[in-house]
Amino acid sequence: MCRNIHVLHNFEPAANGEEVHAAALQYVRKVSGSTKPSKANTEAFERAVHEIAHITQHLLEDLVATSPPKDREVEAAKARERSAKRFATA
């Protein structure tokens, strides 16, 4: 999976359209093997991003969470801490 696609489910505040679009774009880039499509493929590329973002938004709306939503700031702080430990110099 692409590193830039992050979990979007069960966060407070909920994922916005921009985050969903960014995840869809990363997915299409990964599947197609290109970051920028040729002119001949631009329409298909953009259509795929739009459709995947649309379906992803429906998925996020329909998923049921049994645990309380995670706080974005707390999760970001945890990620920064893990990164600092991982890349710490001796």
CYANA upper distance limits for C-alpha pairs under 8 A (distance plus 0.5 A):
  1 MET  CA      5 ILE  CA      8.09
  2 CYS  CA     26 GLN  CA      7.62
  2 CYS  CA     27 TYR  CA      7.79
  2 CYS  CA     30 LYS  CA      7.40
  4 ASN  CA     23 ALA  CA      7.95
  4 ASN  CA     26 GLN  CA      7.41
  5 ILE  CA     22 ALA  CA      8.45
  5 ILE  CA     23 ALA  CA      5.71
  5 ILE  CA     26 GLN  CA      7.08
  5 ILE  CA     27 TYR  CA      7.99
  6 HIS  CA     23 ALA  CA      7.79
  8 LEU  CA     14 ALA  CA      8.11
  8 LEU  CA     15 ALA  CA      6.26
  8 LEU  CA     19 GLU  CA      8.42
  8 LEU  CA     20 VAL  CA      8.21
  8 LEU  CA     60 LEU  CA      8.12
  9 HIS  CA     14 ALA  CA      7.97
  9 HIS  CA     15 ALA  CA      7.84
  9 HIS  CA     60 LEU  CA      6.56
  9 HIS  CA     63 LEU  CA      8.33
 10 ASN  CA     14 ALA  CA      7.50
 10 ASN  CA     65 ALA  CA      6.98
 10 ASN  CA     68 PRO  CA      7.99
 10 ASN  CA     69 PRO  CA      5.27
 10 ASN  CA     70 LYS  CA      6.80
 11 PHE  CA     15 ALA  CA      7.56
 11 PHE  CA     69 PRO  CA      5.31
 11 PHE  CA     70 LYS  CA      5.22
 11 PHE  CA     71 ASP  CA      6.52
 11 PHE  CA     72 ARG  CA      6.89
 12 GLU  CA     69 PRO  CA      6.11
 12 GLU  CA     70 LYS  CA      6.46
 12 GLU  CA     71 ASP  CA      5.90
 12 GLU  CA     72 ARG  CA      6.96
 13 PRO  CA     71 ASP  CA      8.06
 13 PRO  CA     72 ARG  CA      7.90
 15 ALA  CA     19 GLU  CA      6.59
 15 ALA  CA     20 VAL  CA      7.33
 16 ASN  CA     20 VAL  CA      6.93
 17 GLY  CA     21 HIS  CA      6.53
 17 GLY  CA     57 GLN  CA      8.18
 18 GLU  CA     22 ALA  CA      6.64
 19 GLU  CA     23 ALA  CA      6.76
 20 VAL  CA     24 ALA  CA      6.72
 20 VAL  CA     53 ALA  CA      6.19
 20 VAL  CA     56 THR  CA      7.36
 20 VAL  CA     57 GLN  CA      7.26
 21 HIS  CA     25 LEU  CA      6.56
 21 HIS  CA     49 VAL  CA      7.64
 21 HIS  CA     50 HIS  CA      7.93
 21 HIS  CA     53 ALA  CA      5.72
 22 ALA  CA     26 GLN  CA      6.73
 23 ALA  CA     27 TYR  CA      6.70
 23 ALA  CA     53 ALA  CA      8.14
 24 ALA  CA     28 VAL  CA      6.71
 24 ALA  CA     49 VAL  CA      5.88
 24 ALA  CA     50 HIS  CA      8.15
 24 ALA  CA     52 ILE  CA      6.15
 24 ALA  CA     53 ALA  CA      5.73
 24 ALA  CA     56 THR  CA      8.34
 25 LEU  CA     29 ARG  CA      6.60
 25 LEU  CA     49 VAL  CA      5.92
 26 GLN  CA     30 LYS  CA      6.63
 27 TYR  CA     31 VAL  CA      6.67
 28 VAL  CA     32 SER  CA      6.33
 28 VAL  CA     45 PHE  CA      7.70
 28 VAL  CA     48 ALA  CA      7.43
 28 VAL  CA     49 VAL  CA      6.77
 29 ARG  CA     33 GLY  CA      6.21
 29 ARG  CA     34 SER  CA      5.83
 29 ARG  CA     35 THR  CA      5.73
 29 ARG  CA     36 LYS  CA      8.30
 30 LYS  CA     34 SER  CA      7.52
 30 LYS  CA     35 THR  CA      8.47
 37 PRO  CA     41 ASN  CA      6.09
 37 PRO  CA     42 THR  CA      5.90
 37 PRO  CA     45 PHE  CA      7.33
 38 SER  CA     42 THR  CA      6.50
 39 LYS  CA     43 GLU  CA      8.47
 41 ASN  CA     45 PHE  CA      6.54
 42 THR  CA     46 GLU  CA      6.56
 43 GLU  CA     47 ARG  CA      6.52
 44 ALA  CA     48 ALA  CA      6.58
 45 PHE  CA     49 VAL  CA      6.85
 46 GLU  CA     50 HIS  CA      6.68
 47 ARG  CA     51 GLU  CA      6.61
 48 ALA  CA     52 ILE  CA      6.48
 49 VAL  CA     53 ALA  CA      6.53
 50 HIS  CA     54 HIS  CA      6.65
 51 GLU  CA     55 ILE  CA      6.70
 52 ILE  CA     56 THR  CA      6.42
 53 ALA  CA     57 GLN  CA      6.64
 54 HIS  CA     58 HIS  CA      7.02
 55 ILE  CA     59 LEU  CA      6.67
 56 THR  CA     60 LEU  CA      6.68
 57 GLN  CA     61 GLU  CA      6.73
 58 HIS  CA     62 ASP  CA      6.68
 59 LEU  CA     63 LEU  CA      6.60
 65 ALA  CA     69 PRO  CA      8.39
 70 LYS  CA     74 VAL  CA      8.24
 70 LYS  CA     75 GLU  CA      7.70
 71 ASP  CA     75 GLU  CA      6.77
 72 ARG  CA     76 ALA  CA      6.56
 73 GLU  CA     77 ALA  CA      6.68
 74 VAL  CA     78 LYS  CA      6.80
 75 GLU  CA     79 ALA  CA      6.74
 76 ALA  CA     80 ARG  CA      6.73
 77 ALA  CA     81 GLU  CA      6.70
 78 LYS  CA     82 ARG  CA      6.73
 79 ALA  CA     83 SER  CA      6.61
 80 ARG  CA     84 ALA  CA      6.59
 81 GLU  CA     85 LYS  CA      6.78
 82 ARG  CA     86 ARG  CA      6.56
 83 SER  CA     87 PHE  CA      6.52
 84 ALA  CA     88 ALA  CA      6.07
